[in-house]
Amino acid sequence: MAKQVLKRHVIHREWCKGCGICVHFCPKKVLELDESEKVVVVRAGDCVACRLCELRCPDLAIEVETEEETAAEKRPAAAS
């Protein structure tokens, strides 16, 4: 079974009302609210692509784009 890995976060800042729900639900603390109370990605490398932020956002301001990582992609290349 292929694992979903993060490709990128798409933040629609104009839709974000700064409620902080996404920040609260993120298990890896990837998101924060900036000085204008809009969500920003601060630790993208820690994201596990669980999509809780996307699912919980009442304004649909966050999209988590993923791609499948197959077992073959995880294995190191054979030395020749």
Secondary structure as GFF3:
##gff-version 3
##sequence-region A 1 80
A	DSSP	beta_strand	3	11	.	.	.	ID=ss1
A	DSSP	alpha_helix	21	25	.	.	.	ID=ss2
A	DSSP	beta_strand	31	33	.	.	.	ID=ss3
A	DSSP	beta_strand	39	41	.	.	.	ID=ss4
A	DSSP	three_ten_helix	44	46	.	.	.	ID=ss5
A	DSSP	alpha_helix	52	56	.	.	.	ID=ss6
A	DSSP	beta_strand	62	69	.	.	.	ID=ss7
A	DSSP	alpha_helix	71	74	.	.	.	ID=ss8
###
